[in-house]
Amino acid sequence: DTEGLLRIKEENQKHYRRAQRHQEKKEKIQRHNRKLGDLVEKKTYELRTQYEHLANLRRTHILELTSVIFPMEEVKTSMRDPADMSSESDNAMTSSTVSKLAEARRTTYLSGRWVCDDHNGDTSISITGPWIILPNNGDYSAYYSWVEEKKTTQGPDMEHNNPAHTISAALCYATQLVNTLSLILDVNLPKKLCNRQVKTQQGNHEFCGENLSRHRFTRAVKKLNANILHLCFSQHVNLDLLHPLHTLRNLMYLVSPDTENLGR
């Protein structure tokens, strides 16, 4: 028993010395982890500072881009409310008829369904100049209506002062602006839209060049609107301000100086 007790004491001493060594290793590892933690915290702060600096640079470039090359502003058209005009011609018109006319004025038939729009086309958005505008309500039917009419009728009046030309030009500039914004913000777009006026394997530019059919035109507009919404989501634009059909208005909200997260 005495010999066994001595062996146990020797083993206990060995375990104690080993525990001391493990404790020293543990303290050394803890010091190393604290050192790495301080380093990671420092690098994280530096990275966050660089991100903020990069966001400010992106924001500066975007604001310069949209103020010098692609300025956008709201253009109000001088149109009289049909309810008011009817009231002037018929003093006996009831209030219910006036309200129905006002409701009809705020409703647009777009792509097979009725869309409620308070602006109803009275407000347009211009890009690169006041002469290149898009309807605020997203109704671009004037383009493919002109294309279909051009197939059957040829005349000099159809080639000048045509709203289809301004719609095509505005969508072309909007596509170019969106592609440039995706490069500045380093955001991959979900839909591919070409903004060059050259022939590629996929065909010509979606909005410039040859006249598009209604199907191709509508498809290209949907792709453009999807890209704009994707950029708005990436920059945390207020969702209550966005509308899936308001092409240039969504862009205006995206590049507005009031957008706090622009450049993130």
PASEBA-1860 file (N, C-alpha, C; in nm, 3 decimals):
! residues 264
1> DTEGLLRI> 0.084/-0.121/0.000/0.000/0.000/0.000/0.087/0.126/0.000 ~ 0.197/0.122/0.077/0.285/0.238/0.082/0.349/0.263/-0.054 ~ 0.393/0.152/-0.119/0.450/0.168/-0.252/0.346/0.220/-0.351 ~ 0.222/0.170/-0.342/0.115/0.219/-0.430/0.085/0.366/-0.406 ~ 0.088/0.406/-0.278/0.062/0.545/-0.245/0.170/0.635/-0.304 ~ 0.297/0.590/-0.300/0.406/0.668/-0.356/0.390/0.682/-0.509 ~ 0.351/0.571/-0.575/0.331/0.579/-0.720/0.220/0.678/-0.755 ~ 0.112/0.673/-0.676/0.001/0.766/-0.702/0.048/0.910/-0.682
9> KEENQKHY> 0.129/0.935/-0.577/0.179/1.071/-0.554/0.267/1.118/-0.669 ~ 0.352/1.027/-0.720/0.438/1.064/-0.832/0.353/1.096/-0.958 ~ 0.250/1.012/-0.981/0.162/1.037/-1.096/0.088/1.170/-1.080 ~ 0.045/1.196/-0.956/-0.024/1.323/-0.932/0.068/1.442/-0.959 ~ 0.193/1.430/-0.918/0.289/1.538/-0.944/0.310/1.558/-1.094 ~ 0.319/1.444/-1.169/0.333/1.456/-1.314/0.211/1.526/-1.375 ~ 0.091/1.484/-1.331/-0.030/1.548/-1.382/-0.034/1.695/-1.345 ~ 0.012/1.729/-1.226/0.012/1.869/-1.182/0.106/1.952/-1.270
17> RRAQRHQE> 0.228/1.897/-1.295/0.321/1.970/-1.381/0.265/1.982/-1.523 ~ 0.199/1.876/-1.571/0.139/1.883/-1.705/0.025/1.986/-1.707 ~ -0.054/1.992/-1.600/-0.162/2.089/-1.592/-0.106/2.231/-1.592 ~ 0.005/2.251/-1.526/0.068/2.384/-1.527/0.110/2.424/-1.669 ~ 0.169/2.324/-1.739/0.209/2.355/-1.876/0.086/2.386/-1.963 ~ -0.021/2.309/-1.946/-0.143/2.336/-2.021/-0.202/2.473/-1.986 ~ -0.194/2.510/-1.859/-0.243/2.640/-1.817/-0.163/2.752/-1.882 ~ -0.031/2.734/-1.890/0.054/2.834/-1.957/0.019/2.843/-2.105
25> KKEKIQRH> -0.003/2.726/-2.169/-0.042/2.728/-2.309/-0.178/2.796/-2.327 ~ -0.271/2.768/-2.235/-0.403/2.830/-2.243/-0.392/2.982/-2.232 ~ -0.312/3.031/-2.136/-0.294/3.175/-2.120/-0.226/3.236/-2.241 ~ -0.131/3.163/-2.299/-0.064/3.212/-2.418/-0.161/3.222/-2.536 ~ -0.246/3.118/-2.550/-0.346/3.121/-2.658/-0.444/3.234/-2.635 ~ -0.487/3.257/-2.511/-0.580/3.366/-2.482/-0.520/3.501/-2.515 ~ -0.390/3.518/-2.481/-0.324/3.644/-2.515/-0.318/3.662/-2.666 ~ -0.289/3.552/-2.738/-0.283/3.558/-2.884/-0.421/3.591/-2.942
33> NRKLGDLV> -0.527/3.531/-2.887/-0.663/3.558/-2.935/-0.702/3.704/-2.909 ~ -0.663/3.756/-2.790/-0.694/3.896/-2.762/-0.620/3.988/-2.858 ~ -0.495/3.951/-2.887/-0.418/4.030/-2.983/-0.482/4.026/-3.121 ~ -0.523/3.905/-3.165/-0.590/3.893/-3.294/-0.724/3.966/-3.294 ~ -0.796/3.959/-3.180/-0.923/4.030/-3.172/-0.906/4.180/-3.186 ~ -0.803/4.234/-3.121/-0.776/4.377/-3.135/-0.739/4.412/-3.278 ~ -0.661/4.322/-3.341/-0.622/4.346/-3.480/-0.743/4.340/-3.573 ~ -0.831/4.240/-3.552/-0.951/4.228/-3.634/-1.041/4.350/-3.615
41> EKKTYELR> -1.055/4.395/-3.492/-1.138/4.513/-3.466/-1.080/4.636/-3.535 ~ -0.948/4.649/-3.531/-0.884/4.761/-3.598/-0.904/4.754/-3.749 ~ -0.884/4.633/-3.806/-0.901/4.615/-3.950/-1.048/4.637/-3.990 ~ -1.141/4.592/-3.905/-1.283/4.612/-3.934/-1.317/4.760/-3.937 ~ -1.262/4.835/-3.843/-1.285/4.980/-3.842/-1.225/5.044/-3.968 ~ -1.103/5.001/-4.005/-1.042/5.055/-4.126/-1.124/5.018/-4.250 ~ -1.175/4.894/-4.254/-1.256/4.851/-4.368/-1.385/4.931/-4.375 ~ -1.449/4.951/-4.258/-1.571/5.030/-4.256/-1.545/5.173/-4.300
49> TQYEHLAN> -1.431/5.226/-4.260/-1.395/5.362/-4.303/-1.373/5.366/-4.454 ~ -1.308/5.264/-4.508/-1.285/5.260/-4.653/-1.417/5.245/-4.729 ~ -1.510/5.164/-4.673/-1.641/5.149/-4.735/-1.714/5.283/-4.738 ~ -1.707/5.357/-4.628/-1.772/5.488/-4.623/-1.709/5.584/-4.723 ~ -1.576/5.578/-4.732/-1.507/5.663/-4.828/-1.545/5.625/-4.971 ~ -1.551/5.493/-4.998/-1.591/5.445/-5.131/-1.734/5.485/-5.162 ~ -1.823/5.475/-5.062/-1.963/5.514/-5.082/-1.973/5.663/-5.115 ~ -1.893/5.744/-5.046/-1.895/5.888/-5.075/-1.845/5.917/-5.216
57> LRRTHILE> -1.741/5.844/-5.259/-1.691/5.862/-5.395/-1.797/5.820/-5.498 ~ -1.860/5.705/-5.473/-1.965/5.660/-5.564/-2.079/5.761/-5.568 ~ -2.117/5.810/-5.451/-2.226/5.907/-5.444/-2.190/6.034/-5.522 ~ -2.066/6.081/-5.506/-2.021/6.201/-5.578/-2.025/6.178/-5.728 ~ -1.976/6.062/-5.774/-1.976/6.032/-5.918/-2.118/6.023/-5.972 ~ -2.208/5.961/-5.895/-2.346/5.944/-5.941/-2.417/6.078/-5.950 ~ -2.400/6.162/-5.849/-2.464/6.293/-5.851/-2.409/6.379/-5.964 ~ -2.279/6.367/-5.990/-2.221/6.441/-6.103/-2.273/6.387/-6.235
65> LTSVIFPM> -2.284/6.253/-6.244/-2.334/6.190/-6.366/-2.476/6.233/-6.397 ~ -2.561/6.236/-6.293/-2.702/6.267/-6.315/-2.730/6.418/-6.319 ~ -2.632/6.499/-6.286/-2.653/6.643/-6.296/-2.595/6.702/-6.424 ~ -2.492/6.637/-6.478/-2.425/6.691/-6.597/-2.467/6.616/-6.724 ~ -2.464/6.483/-6.719/-2.488/6.404/-6.841/-2.633/6.357/-6.850 ~ -2.688/6.307/-6.740/-2.824/6.252/-6.741/-2.913/6.326/-6.642 ~ -2.935/6.456/-6.660/-3.026/6.525/-6.567/-3.170/6.479/-6.588 ~ -3.240/6.461/-6.478/-3.381/6.421/-6.484/-3.464/6.517/-6.400
73> EEVKTSMR> -3.578/6.554/-6.453/-3.666/6.643/-6.380/-3.810/6.617/-6.421 ~ -3.901/6.661/-6.337/-4.043/6.642/-6.361/-4.095/6.753/-6.451 ~ -4.172/6.715/-6.552/-4.228/6.809/-6.647/-4.380/6.797/-6.642 ~ -4.446/6.905/-6.612/-4.592/6.905/-6.604/-4.649/6.956/-6.737 ~ -4.743/6.884/-6.789/-4.810/6.924/-6.913/-4.935/7.003/-6.878 ~ -4.963/7.100/-6.959/-5.080/7.185/-6.935/-5.203/7.124/-6.998 ~ -5.265/7.033/-6.923/-5.387/6.967/-6.970/-5.499/7.000/-6.873 ~ -5.615/7.030/-6.925/-5.730/7.063/-6.843/-5.805/6.935/-6.809
81> DPADMSSE> -5.856/6.933/-6.690/-5.933/6.817/-6.645/-6.060/6.807/-6.729 ~ -6.087/6.691/-6.788/-6.209/6.675/-6.868/-6.335/6.697/-6.786 ~ -6.329/6.672/-6.658/-6.446/6.697/-6.574/-6.477/6.845/-6.568 ~ -6.373/6.928/-6.559/-6.394/7.072/-6.556/-6.449/7.122/-6.689 ~ -6.394/7.069/-6.799/-6.441/7.112/-6.930/-6.587/7.073/-6.951 ~ -6.622/6.954/-6.904/-6.761/6.911/-6.920/-6.853/6.994/-6.833 ~ -6.803/7.036/-6.717/-6.886/7.116/-6.628/-6.917/7.251/-6.691 ~ -6.819/7.306/-6.762/-6.842/7.433/-6.826/-6.945/7.422/-6.938
89> SDNAMTSS> -6.947/7.310/-7.008/-7.040/7.294/-7.119/-7.178/7.252/-7.073 ~ -7.185/7.190/-6.956/-7.315/7.144/-6.906/-7.325/7.180/-6.759 ~ -7.398/7.288/-6.730/-7.410/7.333/-6.591/-7.496/7.240/-6.508 ~ -7.573/7.157/-6.572/-7.664/7.069/-6.499/-7.598/6.937/-6.462 ~ -7.468/6.923/-6.483/-7.399/6.798/-6.455/-7.399/6.771/-6.304 ~ -7.430/6.650/-6.266/-7.435/6.615/-6.124/-7.296/6.592/-6.070 ~ -7.283/6.597/-5.938/-7.154/6.574/-5.873/-7.105/6.432/-5.892 ~ -7.198/6.337/-5.901/-7.157/6.197/-5.921/-7.092/6.179/-6.058
97> TVSKLAEA> -7.145/6.249/-6.159/-7.083/6.240/-6.291/-6.944/6.299/-6.290 ~ -6.927/6.410/-6.219/-6.794/6.473/-6.209/-6.695/6.379/-6.141 ~ -6.741/6.316/-6.033/-6.651/6.224/-5.961/-6.615/6.104/-6.047 ~ -6.713/6.056/-6.127/-6.683/5.942/-6.215/-6.583/5.980/-6.323 ~ -6.595/6.101/-6.377/-6.498/6.147/-6.477/-6.360/6.161/-6.415 ~ -6.356/6.212/-6.292/-6.226/6.227/-6.225/-6.163/6.091/-6.199 ~ -6.247/5.994/-6.160/-6.195/5.859/-6.137/-6.145/5.797/-6.267 ~ -6.219/5.817/-6.375/-6.176/5.763/-6.504/-6.046/5.829/-6.550
105> RRTTYLSG> -6.029/5.953/-6.515/-5.908/6.025/-6.554/-5.784/5.971/-6.480 ~ -5.807/5.916/-6.361/-5.695/5.861/-6.284/-5.671/5.715/-6.314 ~ -5.742/5.659/-6.412/-5.728/5.518/-6.444/-5.677/5.503/-6.587 ~ -5.580/5.414/-6.603/-5.519/5.392/-6.735/-5.526/5.244/-6.769 ~ -5.567/5.214/-6.892/-5.569/5.076/-6.938/-5.432/5.043/-6.994 ~ -5.359/4.957/-6.925/-5.219/4.930/-6.960/-5.196/4.781/-6.963 ~ -5.155/4.732/-7.080/-5.118/4.591/-7.097/-5.228/4.495/-7.052 ~ -5.349/4.524/-7.092/-5.458/4.433/-7.064/-5.524/4.448/-6.928
113> RWVCDDHN> -5.486/4.548/-6.850/-5.549/4.566/-6.720/-5.554/4.715/-6.687 ~ -5.645/4.750/-6.595/-5.662/4.889/-6.555/-5.565/4.920/-6.442 ~ -5.493/5.031/-6.456/-5.394/5.073/-6.357/-5.435/5.208/-6.304 ~ -5.444/5.220/-6.172/-5.478/5.346/-6.110/-5.354/5.432/-6.099 ~ -5.362/5.554/-6.148/-5.247/5.645/-6.149/-5.298/5.786/-6.128 ~ -5.255/5.849/-6.019/-5.302/5.983/-5.986/-5.255/6.085/-6.089 ~ -5.138/6.064/-6.148/-5.086/6.162/-6.244/-5.155/6.151/-6.380 ~ -5.185/6.025/-6.420/-5.258/5.998/-6.545/-5.194/6.065/-6.666
121> GDTSISIT> -5.061/6.068/-6.670/-4.993/6.121/-6.786/-4.975/6.271/-6.783 ~ -5.041/6.345/-6.690/-5.022/6.489/-6.685/-4.880/6.525/-6.646 ~ -4.814/6.435/-6.575/-4.676/6.458/-6.533/-4.585/6.363/-6.608 ~ -4.481/6.416/-6.666/-4.381/6.336/-6.735/-4.245/6.362/-6.673 ~ -4.152/6.271/-6.699/-4.015/6.282/-6.649/-3.923/6.296/-6.769 ~ -3.839/6.399/-6.767/-3.744/6.419/-6.876/-3.607/6.368/-6.835 ~ -3.529/6.330/-6.934/-3.392/6.284/-6.912/-3.303/6.344/-7.021 ~ -3.192/6.398/-6.982/-3.091/6.465/-7.067/-3.143/6.593/-7.131
129> GPWIILPN> -3.269/6.629/-7.107/-3.322/6.752/-7.165/-3.473/6.753/-7.160 ~ -3.534/6.870/-7.162/-3.681/6.878/-7.150/-3.755/6.822/-7.270 ~ -3.687/6.798/-7.380/-3.756/6.749/-7.501/-3.760/6.597/-7.507 ~ -3.689/6.527/-7.419/-3.690/6.381/-7.416/-3.759/6.339/-7.287 ~ -3.883/6.295/-7.297/-3.964/6.268/-7.180/-4.030/6.132/-7.189 ~ -4.068/6.081/-7.074/-4.146/5.958/-7.064/-4.271/5.988/-6.982 ~ -4.385/5.928/-7.018/-4.504/5.944/-6.934/-4.479/5.889/-6.794 ~ -4.527/5.960/-6.694/-4.502/5.918/-6.557/-4.572/5.787/-6.523
137> NGDYSAYY> -4.686/5.760/-6.587/-4.765/5.642/-6.550/-4.714/5.514/-6.616 ~ -4.606/5.520/-6.694/-4.551/5.400/-6.756/-4.627/5.351/-6.876 ~ -4.714/5.432/-6.933/-4.790/5.392/-7.052/-4.711/5.434/-7.177 ~ -4.642/5.337/-7.238/-4.561/5.364/-7.357/-4.629/5.308/-7.482 ~ -4.760/5.299/-7.478/-4.832/5.241/-7.591/-4.818/5.326/-7.717 ~ -4.783/5.454/-7.703/-4.767/5.539/-7.821/-4.657/5.487/-7.912 ~ -4.558/5.416/-7.854/-4.448/5.366/-7.937/-4.496/5.255/-8.030 ~ -4.550/5.146/-7.972/-4.586/5.035/-8.061/-4.711/5.067/-8.141
145> SWVEEKKT> -4.792/5.163/-8.096/-4.903/5.207/-8.181/-4.849/5.276/-8.305 ~ -4.743/5.357/-8.286/-4.681/5.423/-8.400/-4.615/5.322/-8.493 ~ -4.550/5.220/-8.435/-4.485/5.118/-8.517/-4.588/5.043/-8.601 ~ -4.701/5.005/-8.537/-4.804/4.933/-8.612/-4.866/5.022/-8.720 ~ -4.883/5.151/-8.689/-4.940/5.241/-8.788/-4.843/5.266/-8.903 ~ -4.713/5.267/-8.870/-4.613/5.293/-8.973/-4.606/5.179/-9.075 ~ -4.642/5.056/-9.029/-4.639/4.943/-9.120/-4.741/4.960/-9.233 ~ -4.849/5.029/-9.203/-4.956/5.043/-9.302/-4.960/5.179/-9.370
153> TQGPDMEH> -4.905/5.281/-9.303/-4.911/5.417/-9.356/-4.772/5.476/-9.361 ~ -4.737/5.535/-9.470/-4.608/5.602/-9.486/-4.634/5.748/-9.520 ~ -4.563/5.834/-9.454/-4.582/5.975/-9.481/-4.479/6.057/-9.406 ~ -4.450/6.177/-9.454/-4.349/6.259/-9.387/-4.393/6.304/-9.248 ~ -4.526/6.316/-9.224/-4.571/6.364/-9.093/-4.545/6.262/-8.984 ~ -4.529/6.136/-9.022/-4.509/6.033/-8.923/-4.367/6.029/-8.871 ~ -4.274/6.092/-8.941/-4.134/6.085/-8.903/-4.090/6.200/-8.815 ~ -4.173/6.300/-8.796/-4.134/6.419/-8.720/-4.237/6.446/-8.610
161> NNPAHTIS> -4.188/6.506/-8.503/-4.274/6.542/-8.390/-4.355/6.424/-8.342 ~ -4.291/6.310/-8.332/-4.361/6.189/-8.295/-4.325/6.152/-8.151 ~ -4.424/6.128/-8.064/-4.391/6.090/-7.926/-4.319/5.957/-7.915 ~ -4.334/5.872/-8.017/-4.264/5.744/-8.013/-4.114/5.764/-8.017 ~ -4.067/5.868/-8.088/-3.924/5.895/-8.094/-3.871/5.936/-7.957 ~ -3.943/6.022/-7.887/-3.898/6.066/-7.755/-3.901/5.951/-7.655 ~ -4.001/5.864/-7.666/-4.008/5.748/-7.577/-3.889/5.656/-7.600 ~ -3.858/5.629/-7.728/-3.745/5.543/-7.760/-3.614/5.604/-7.711
169> AALCYATQ> -3.595/5.734/-7.732/-3.472/5.800/-7.689/-3.460/5.800/-7.538 ~ -3.570/5.829/-7.467/-3.565/5.832/-7.321/-3.533/5.695/-7.263 ~ -3.592/5.591/-7.317/-3.563/5.456/-7.270/-3.419/5.416/-7.302 ~ -3.369/5.462/-7.416/-3.229/5.436/-7.452/-3.134/5.500/-7.352 ~ -3.158/5.628/-7.318/-3.074/5.697/-7.220/-3.089/5.634/-7.082 ~ -3.211/5.594/-7.047/-3.231/5.530/-6.917/-3.153/5.399/-6.907 ~ -3.151/5.322/-7.016/-3.073/5.198/-7.018/-2.925/5.226/-7.000 ~ -2.874/5.326/-7.070/-2.733/5.361/-7.058/-2.702/5.407/-6.915
177> LVNTLSLI> -2.790/5.486/-6.856/-2.768/5.533/-6.720/-2.768/5.417/-6.621 ~ -2.862/5.325/-6.636/-2.869/5.210/-6.545/-2.745/5.124/-6.555 ~ -2.697/5.098/-6.676/-2.576/5.019/-6.692/-2.455/5.089/-6.631 ~ -2.448/5.221/-6.644/-2.337/5.295/-6.584/-2.347/5.293/-6.432 ~ -2.467/5.307/-6.378/-2.485/5.302/-6.233/-2.446/5.166/-6.177 ~ -2.476/5.060/-6.251/-2.439/4.926/-6.202/-2.287/4.911/-6.194 ~ -2.214/4.975/-6.285/-2.068/4.970/-6.279/-2.015/5.052/-6.162 ~ -2.072/5.170/-6.141/-2.025/5.256/-6.031/-2.056/5.192/-5.896
185> LDVNLPKK> -2.176/5.136/-5.882/-2.218/5.077/-5.755/-2.169/4.934/-5.737 ~ -2.112/4.875/-5.842/-2.065/4.737/-5.837/-2.179/4.642/-5.802 ~ -2.291/4.659/-5.871/-2.408/4.575/-5.850/-2.441/4.504/-5.981 ~ -2.447/4.373/-5.978/-2.482/4.297/-6.098/-2.632/4.307/-6.124 ~ -2.667/4.340/-6.248/-2.808/4.354/-6.284/-2.868/4.218/-6.319 ~ -2.995/4.196/-6.282/-3.056/4.065/-6.311/-3.088/4.044/-6.458 ~ -3.111/4.155/-6.532/-3.145/4.144/-6.674/-3.037/4.212/-6.757 ~ -3.008/4.153/-6.872/-2.906/4.208/-6.961/-2.972/4.295/-7.067
193> LCNRQVKT> -2.931/4.422/-7.069/-2.979/4.516/-7.169/-2.859/4.585/-7.232 ~ -2.854/4.585/-7.365/-2.743/4.648/-7.436/-2.775/4.795/-7.457 ~ -2.676/4.881/-7.437/-2.696/5.026/-7.459/-2.607/5.078/-7.570 ~ -2.564/4.990/-7.658/-2.483/5.032/-7.772/-2.564/5.019/-7.900 ~ -2.540/5.107/-7.992/-2.614/5.107/-8.118/-2.539/5.027/-8.225 ~ -2.490/4.912/-8.187/-2.422/4.825/-8.282/-2.490/4.688/-8.278 ~ -2.473/4.614/-8.382/-2.532/4.482/-8.388/-2.448/4.383/-8.309 ~ -2.516/4.302/-8.228/-2.449/4.197/-8.153/-2.515/4.065/-8.188
201> QQGNHEFC> -2.468/3.958/-8.123/-2.528/3.829/-8.148/-2.674/3.826/-8.102 ~ -2.705/3.907/-7.998/-2.842/3.911/-7.950/-2.929/4.004/-8.032 ~ -2.871/4.086/-8.119/-2.949/4.176/-8.201/-2.908/4.320/-8.175 ~ -2.990/4.413/-8.224/-2.962/4.555/-8.207/-2.993/4.599/-8.065 ~ -2.962/4.726/-8.042/-3.000/4.787/-7.915/-3.150/4.774/-7.894 ~ -3.191/4.752/-7.769/-3.332/4.724/-7.743/-3.425/4.840/-7.780 ~ -3.379/4.963/-7.770/-3.467/5.077/-7.792/-3.425/5.166/-7.908 ~ -3.305/5.152/-7.958/-3.259/5.234/-8.071/-3.242/5.145/-8.194
209> GENLSRHR> -3.242/5.208/-8.308/-3.225/5.132/-8.431/-3.358/5.098/-8.493 ~ -3.373/4.973/-8.531/-3.495/4.933/-8.601/-3.614/4.935/-8.506 ~ -3.735/4.949/-8.567/-3.857/4.955/-8.487/-3.887/4.818/-8.427 ~ -3.919/4.819/-8.299/-3.946/4.695/-8.229/-4.095/4.662/-8.236 ~ -4.123/4.533/-8.235/-4.262/4.491/-8.225/-4.311/4.516/-8.083 ~ -4.442/4.505/-8.067/-4.499/4.531/-7.934/-4.446/4.434/-7.830 ~ -4.430/4.307/-7.868/-4.381/4.207/-7.775/-4.237/4.237/-7.732 ~ -4.151/4.263/-7.829/-4.010/4.290/-7.796/-3.995/4.420/-7.718
217> FTRAVKKL> -4.074/4.521/-7.755/-4.066/4.648/-7.684/-4.111/4.632/-7.539 ~ -4.224/4.566/-7.518/-4.275/4.546/-7.381/-4.178/4.462/-7.300 ~ -4.119/4.362/-7.362/-4.023/4.276/-7.292/-3.900/4.356/-7.249 ~ -3.851/4.443/-7.339/-3.734/4.524/-7.305/-3.766/4.624/-7.193 ~ -3.886/4.682/-7.196/-3.924/4.776/-7.091/-3.932/4.705/-6.956 ~ -3.986/4.585/-6.954/-3.994/4.509/-6.830/-3.854/4.477/-6.776 ~ -3.761/4.444/-6.864/-3.624/4.417/-6.820/-3.560/4.542/-6.763 ~ -3.583/4.656/-6.827/-3.528/4.781/-6.777/-3.586/4.816/-6.640
225> NANILHLC> -3.718/4.803/-6.626/-3.781/4.832/-6.497/-3.731/4.738/-6.388 ~ -3.708/4.611/-6.423/-3.657/4.516/-6.325/-3.516/4.555/-6.279 ~ -3.431/4.599/-6.373/-3.296/4.642/-6.336/-3.300/4.764/-6.246 ~ -3.389/4.858/-6.277/-3.399/4.979/-6.195/-3.444/4.944/-6.054 ~ -3.544/4.859/-6.042/-3.591/4.819/-5.910/-3.482/4.744/-5.833 ~ -3.405/4.662/-5.903/-3.295/4.590/-5.837/-3.193/4.688/-5.780 ~ -3.159/4.791/-5.856/-3.066/4.894/-5.805/-3.128/4.967/-5.686 ~ -3.256/4.998/-5.694/-3.322/5.066/-5.582/-3.320/4.980/-5.456
233> FSQHVNLD> -3.345/4.850/-5.472/-3.341/4.762/-5.356/-3.201/4.755/-5.297 ~ -3.099/4.752/-5.383/-2.961/4.742/-5.333/-2.919/4.866/-5.257 ~ -2.979/4.980/-5.287/-2.944/5.105/-5.220/-3.045/5.143/-5.112 ~ -3.133/5.050/-5.079/-3.230/5.068/-4.970/-3.319/5.191/-4.991 ~ -3.366/5.209/-5.114/-3.463/5.315/-5.141/-3.595/5.279/-5.074 ~ -3.664/5.378/-5.022/-3.791/5.356/-4.955/-3.888/5.286/-5.050 ~ -3.936/5.169/-5.009/-4.022/5.090/-5.097/-4.156/5.158/-5.122 ~ -4.200/5.242/-5.031/-4.329/5.309/-5.049/-4.324/5.409/-5.165
241> LLHPLHTL> -4.204/5.450/-5.205/-4.191/5.547/-5.313/-4.189/5.482/-5.451 ~ -4.161/5.352/-5.456/-4.137/5.285/-5.584/-4.267/5.233/-5.644 ~ -4.269/5.229/-5.777/-4.380/5.172/-5.853/-4.319/5.093/-5.968 ~ -4.365/4.970/-5.992/-4.300/4.885/-6.093/-4.305/4.939/-6.235 ~ -4.396/5.033/-6.264/-4.411/5.085/-6.400/-4.349/5.223/-6.420 ~ -4.310/5.290/-6.312/-4.258/5.426/-6.322/-4.107/5.423/-6.344 ~ -4.067/5.416/-6.469/-3.926/5.395/-6.502/-3.837/5.507/-6.452 ~ -3.858/5.627/-6.503/-3.768/5.738/-6.470/-3.793/5.791/-6.328
249> RNLMYLVS> -3.915/5.781/-6.278/-3.940/5.829/-6.143/-3.865/5.742/-6.042 ~ -3.862/5.610/-6.064/-3.783/5.522/-5.977/-3.635/5.557/-5.984 ~ -3.589/5.591/-6.105/-3.450/5.633/-6.119/-3.423/5.762/-6.043 ~ -3.518/5.854/-6.047/-3.501/5.979/-5.974/-3.490/5.955/-5.824 ~ -3.572/5.865/-5.772/-3.562/5.831/-5.630/-3.428/5.765/-5.598 ~ -3.378/5.685/-5.693/-3.251/5.616/-5.669/-3.134/5.713/-5.658 ~ -3.126/5.807/-5.750/-3.010/5.898/-5.755/-3.036/6.029/-5.681 ~ -3.143/6.037/-5.608/-3.173/6.159/-5.534/-3.071/6.182/-5.423
257> PDTENLGR> -3.028/6.307/-5.399/-2.937/6.335/-5.286/-2.997/6.297/-5.151 ~ -3.130/6.283/-5.144/-3.195/6.246/-5.019/-3.184/6.097/-4.989 ~ -3.138/6.018/-5.084/-3.121/5.874/-5.061/-2.998/5.854/-4.972 ~ -3.023/5.816/-4.847/-2.914/5.810/-4.748/-2.812/5.704/-4.780 ~ -2.856/5.590/-4.833/-2.765/5.477/-4.854/-2.709/5.470/-4.995 ~ -2.724/5.578/-5.073/-2.671/5.577/-5.209/-2.519/5.561/-5.206 ~ -2.470/5.459/-5.275/-2.327/5.430/-5.278/-2.284/5.315/-5.193 ~ -2.378/5.252/-5.121/-2.342/5.142/-5.032/-2.299/5.020/-5.111
END
